[in-house]
Amino acid sequence: MRRRSFYSSYKGRRSSRDKKLILFSTLLLIIVCAGAAFILLTDFIVFTSDGFRFTFQNEEEADIKQDENDDEDLNIVINGKPQDESDSSDPIISSLPPVAGVIDDISNILSATYAKGLASAALERGCTTLCFSIKDESGVLQIPITSAYSSQGGQSSDADAIKQSLEIFDQYDNLYLAAYITCFADDRATEAFPQNAVTTQSGSVWIDSSGHAYIDPYSDMAREYLCDIIDSCARAGFDMVILDGLAFPTSGSLSQAIYSSEDTPENRQAVIAKILSEIKATADSHSIAVSVVLDDPLSDGTVSGQNIEKLAPYCHTLFCRGSVGDMSFASISQALAQSSCLPGCISGGAFDTQEGDISFIGEYLKP
């Protein structure tokens, strides 16, 4: 009888190939299991700057809490006020008192002693506002400005020093600053950008009876440059801008003036109102007020483009030149009877407090 040989059932040592196959199969199984676990646990893994951790919160609940945390993080307090608190609540827009002001040369405030003396004298006489011309017909700005229409020589050499000097008035709570701006009569800007100037038939720059060139009110520059100036006034600390010459020219050889758009009385009034509306929007963004000096309150605005009814909604005050007893002031007062816009006058005489809801600006303070 033949003995069973156990040798035949022994397969011998496994080859290296078989070992590798088993090892590969094991690793593959581990990878598959790990992948499945990762997919199932993804919703519960939270990655942080320190690594990751597991959480078994519902994803939607976690999102809600994260949103709440985000809201809390955004409510940053700066100088005692939440960051998202709007400055548009500044009461200066709605409650700036009638202007009781005096005009002075802004270069005078480069002397701190003079500036403080002016403020004290103004307050003693019941003055609420100091007015400074920051741009006249020359086109030179007395404060720094950033604009695509800035030009060489278009800014005073003292502009930065003047802006810094204006900070002296921050200590006077009941005293406002008004920037007096000559709008379209501008020798500097029209020289630098003649394509945006009022021209003649020959293409040369048109000038008025006083020898000043004008920015074309129909041009984009008229609107954009003034808004840049308003922005600069706000950043310099002014509480109000008073716009003089926000009008088409009314003196000189008017029939020789050529504009870049169809020029009709209706279009003139429409473009002046549109420019003022955009100026007001810029001023509102900084919580400062806007006033306008009327070229001729007794006219119908067909030449100047100034229509009282269209301008009043954007203004704190509509000024005329002269005294309270003049017909021009009476005309403005009557036209504004049902408006929140105040009537005002700019006098060549001394500052003197006026009775009632009217604005008044004098050229110097009474002793």
DACORWO-V622658 format. One record per residue. N is the residue number from 1. RES is the residue in one small letter. SS is DSSP state (alpha for helix, beta for strand, coil for the rest). Layout:
BEGIN
n=N res=RES ss=SS
n=N res=RES ss=SS
END
This chain:
BEGIN
n=1 res=m ss=coil
n=2 res=r ss=coil
n=3 res=r ss=coil
n=4 res=r ss=coil
n=5 res=s ss=coil
n=6 res=f ss=coil
n=7 res=y ss=coil
n=8 res=s ss=coil
n=9 res=s ss=coil
n=10 res=y ss=coil
n=11 res=k ss=coil
n=12 res=g ss=coil
n=13 res=r ss=coil
n=14 res=r ss=coil
n=15 res=s ss=coil
n=16 res=s ss=alpha
n=17 res=r ss=alpha
n=18 res=d ss=alpha
n=19 res=k ss=alpha
n=20 res=k ss=alpha
n=21 res=l ss=alpha
n=22 res=i ss=alpha
n=23 res=l ss=alpha
n=24 res=f ss=alpha
n=25 res=s ss=alpha
n=26 res=t ss=alpha
n=27 res=l ss=alpha
n=28 res=l ss=alpha
n=29 res=l ss=alpha
n=30 res=i ss=alpha
n=31 res=i ss=alpha
n=32 res=v ss=alpha
n=33 res=c ss=alpha
n=34 res=a ss=alpha
n=35 res=g ss=alpha
n=36 res=a ss=alpha
n=37 res=a ss=alpha
n=38 res=f ss=alpha
n=39 res=i ss=alpha
n=40 res=l ss=alpha
n=41 res=l ss=alpha
n=42 res=t ss=alpha
n=43 res=d ss=alpha
n=44 res=f ss=alpha
n=45 res=i ss=beta
n=46 res=v ss=beta
n=47 res=f ss=beta
n=48 res=t ss=beta
n=49 res=s ss=coil
n=50 res=d ss=coil
n=51 res=g ss=beta
n=52 res=f ss=beta
n=53 res=r ss=beta
n=54 res=f ss=beta
n=55 res=t ss=coil
n=56 res=f ss=coil
n=57 res=q ss=coil
n=58 res=n ss=coil
n=59 res=e ss=alpha
n=60 res=e ss=alpha
n=61 res=e ss=alpha
n=62 res=a ss=alpha
n=63 res=d ss=alpha
n=64 res=i ss=alpha
n=65 res=k ss=alpha
n=66 res=q ss=alpha
n=67 res=d ss=alpha
n=68 res=e ss=alpha
n=69 res=n ss=alpha
n=70 res=d ss=alpha
n=71 res=d ss=alpha
n=72 res=e ss=alpha
n=73 res=d ss=alpha
n=74 res=l ss=alpha
n=75 res=n ss=coil
n=76 res=i ss=coil
n=77 res=v ss=beta
n=78 res=i ss=beta
n=79 res=n ss=coil
n=80 res=g ss=coil
n=81 res=k ss=beta
n=82 res=p ss=beta
n=83 res=q ss=coil
n=84 res=d ss=coil
n=85 res=e ss=coil
n=86 res=s ss=coil
n=87 res=d ss=alpha
n=88 res=s ss=alpha
n=89 res=s ss=alpha
n=90 res=d ss=coil
n=91 res=p ss=coil
n=92 res=i ss=alpha
n=93 res=i ss=alpha
n=94 res=s ss=alpha
n=95 res=s ss=alpha
n=96 res=l ss=coil
n=97 res=p ss=coil
n=98 res=p ss=coil
n=99 res=v ss=coil
n=100 res=a ss=beta
n=101 res=g ss=beta
n=102 res=v ss=beta
n=103 res=i ss=beta
n=104 res=d ss=beta
n=105 res=d ss=coil
n=106 res=i ss=alpha
n=107 res=s ss=alpha
n=108 res=n ss=alpha
n=109 res=i ss=alpha
n=110 res=l ss=alpha
n=111 res=s ss=coil
n=112 res=a ss=alpha
n=113 res=t ss=alpha
n=114 res=y ss=alpha
n=115 res=a ss=alpha
n=116 res=k ss=alpha
n=117 res=g ss=alpha
n=118 res=l ss=alpha
n=119 res=a ss=alpha
n=120 res=s ss=alpha
n=121 res=a ss=alpha
n=122 res=a ss=alpha
n=123 res=l ss=alpha
n=124 res=e ss=alpha
n=125 res=r ss=coil
n=126 res=g ss=coil
n=127 res=c ss=coil
n=128 res=t ss=coil
n=129 res=t ss=beta
n=130 res=l ss=beta
n=131 res=c ss=beta
n=132 res=f ss=beta
n=133 res=s ss=beta
n=134 res=i ss=beta
n=135 res=k ss=beta
n=136 res=d ss=coil
n=137 res=e ss=coil
n=138 res=s ss=coil
n=139 res=g ss=coil
n=140 res=v ss=coil
n=141 res=l ss=beta
n=142 res=q ss=coil
n=143 res=i ss=coil
n=144 res=p ss=coil
n=145 res=i ss=coil
n=146 res=t ss=coil
n=147 res=s ss=coil
n=148 res=a ss=coil
n=149 res=y ss=coil
n=150 res=s ss=coil
n=151 res=s ss=coil
n=152 res=q ss=coil
n=153 res=g ss=coil
n=154 res=g ss=coil
n=155 res=q ss=beta
n=156 res=s ss=coil
n=157 res=s ss=coil
n=158 res=d ss=coil
n=159 res=a ss=alpha
n=160 res=d ss=alpha
n=161 res=a ss=alpha
n=162 res=i ss=alpha
n=163 res=k ss=alpha
n=164 res=q ss=alpha
n=165 res=s ss=alpha
n=166 res=l ss=alpha
n=167 res=e ss=alpha
n=168 res=i ss=alpha
n=169 res=f ss=alpha
n=170 res=d ss=alpha
n=171 res=q ss=alpha
n=172 res=y ss=coil
n=173 res=d ss=coil
n=174 res=n ss=coil
n=175 res=l ss=coil
n=176 res=y ss=beta
n=177 res=l ss=beta
n=178 res=a ss=beta
n=179 res=a ss=beta
n=180 res=y ss=beta
n=181 res=i ss=beta
n=182 res=t ss=beta
n=183 res=c ss=coil
n=184 res=f ss=coil
n=185 res=a ss=beta
n=186 res=d ss=coil
n=187 res=d ss=alpha
n=188 res=r ss=alpha
n=189 res=a ss=alpha
n=190 res=t ss=alpha
n=191 res=e ss=alpha
n=192 res=a ss=alpha
n=193 res=f ss=coil
n=194 res=p ss=alpha
n=195 res=q ss=alpha
n=196 res=n ss=alpha
n=197 res=a ss=beta
n=198 res=v ss=coil
n=199 res=t ss=beta
n=200 res=t ss=coil
n=201 res=q ss=coil
n=202 res=s ss=coil
n=203 res=g ss=coil
n=204 res=s ss=coil
n=205 res=v ss=beta
n=206 res=w ss=coil
n=207 res=i ss=beta
n=208 res=d ss=coil
n=209 res=s ss=coil
n=210 res=s ss=coil
n=211 res=g ss=coil
n=212 res=h ss=coil
n=213 res=a ss=beta
n=214 res=y ss=beta
n=215 res=i ss=beta
n=216 res=d ss=coil
n=217 res=p ss=coil
n=218 res=y ss=coil
n=219 res=s ss=coil
n=220 res=d ss=alpha
n=221 res=m ss=alpha
n=222 res=a ss=alpha
n=223 res=r ss=alpha
n=224 res=e ss=alpha
n=225 res=y ss=alpha
n=226 res=l ss=alpha
n=227 res=c ss=alpha
n=228 res=d ss=alpha
n=229 res=i ss=alpha
n=230 res=i ss=alpha
n=231 res=d ss=alpha
n=232 res=s ss=alpha
n=233 res=c ss=alpha
n=234 res=a ss=alpha
n=235 res=r ss=alpha
n=236 res=a ss=coil
n=237 res=g ss=coil
n=238 res=f ss=coil
n=239 res=d ss=coil
n=240 res=m ss=beta
n=241 res=v ss=beta
n=242 res=i ss=beta
n=243 res=l ss=beta
n=244 res=d ss=beta
n=245 res=g ss=coil
n=246 res=l ss=coil
n=247 res=a ss=coil
n=248 res=f ss=coil
n=249 res=p ss=coil
n=250 res=t ss=coil
n=251 res=s ss=coil
n=252 res=g ss=coil
n=253 res=s ss=coil
n=254 res=l ss=alpha
n=255 res=s ss=alpha
n=256 res=q ss=alpha
n=257 res=a ss=coil
n=258 res=i ss=beta
n=259 res=y ss=coil
n=260 res=s ss=coil
n=261 res=s ss=coil
n=262 res=e ss=coil
n=263 res=d ss=coil
n=264 res=t ss=coil
n=265 res=p ss=alpha
n=266 res=e ss=alpha
n=267 res=n ss=alpha
n=268 res=r ss=alpha
n=269 res=q ss=alpha
n=270 res=a ss=alpha
n=271 res=v ss=alpha
n=272 res=i ss=alpha
n=273 res=a ss=alpha
n=274 res=k ss=alpha
n=275 res=i ss=alpha
n=276 res=l ss=alpha
n=277 res=s ss=alpha
n=278 res=e ss=alpha
n=279 res=i ss=alpha
n=280 res=k ss=alpha
n=281 res=a ss=alpha
n=282 res=t ss=alpha
n=283 res=a ss=alpha
n=284 res=d ss=alpha
n=285 res=s ss=alpha
n=286 res=h ss=coil
n=287 res=s ss=coil
n=288 res=i ss=coil
n=289 res=a ss=beta
n=290 res=v ss=beta
n=291 res=s ss=beta
n=292 res=v ss=beta
n=293 res=v ss=beta
n=294 res=l ss=coil
n=295 res=d ss=coil
n=296 res=d ss=coil
n=297 res=p ss=coil
n=298 res=l ss=coil
n=299 res=s ss=coil
n=300 res=d ss=coil
n=301 res=g ss=coil
n=302 res=t ss=coil
n=303 res=v ss=coil
n=304 res=s ss=coil
n=305 res=g ss=coil
n=306 res=q ss=coil
n=307 res=n ss=coil
n=308 res=i ss=alpha
n=309 res=e ss=alpha
n=310 res=k ss=alpha
n=311 res=l ss=alpha
n=312 res=a ss=alpha
n=313 res=p ss=coil
n=314 res=y ss=coil
n=315 res=c ss=coil
n=316 res=h ss=coil
n=317 res=t ss=beta
n=318 res=l ss=beta
n=319 res=f ss=beta
n=320 res=c ss=beta
n=321 res=r ss=beta
n=322 res=g ss=coil
n=323 res=s ss=coil
n=324 res=v ss=coil
n=325 res=g ss=coil
n=326 res=d ss=coil
n=327 res=m ss=alpha
n=328 res=s ss=alpha
n=329 res=f ss=alpha
n=330 res=a ss=alpha
n=331 res=s ss=alpha
n=332 res=i ss=alpha
n=333 res=s ss=alpha
n=334 res=q ss=alpha
n=335 res=a ss=alpha
n=336 res=l ss=coil
n=337 res=a ss=coil
n=338 res=q ss=coil
n=339 res=s ss=coil
n=340 res=s ss=coil
n=341 res=c ss=coil
n=342 res=l ss=beta
n=343 res=p ss=beta
n=344 res=g ss=beta
n=345 res=c ss=beta
n=346 res=i ss=beta
n=347 res=s ss=coil
n=348 res=g ss=coil
n=349 res=g ss=coil
n=350 res=a ss=beta
n=351 res=f ss=beta
n=352 res=d ss=coil
n=353 res=t ss=coil
n=354 res=q ss=coil
n=355 res=e ss=coil
n=356 res=g ss=coil
n=357 res=d ss=coil
n=358 res=i ss=beta
n=359 res=s ss=beta
n=360 res=f ss=beta
n=361 res=i ss=beta
n=362 res=g ss=beta
n=363 res=e ss=coil
n=364 res=y ss=beta
n=365 res=l ss=beta
n=366 res=k ss=coil
n=367 res=p ss=coil
END
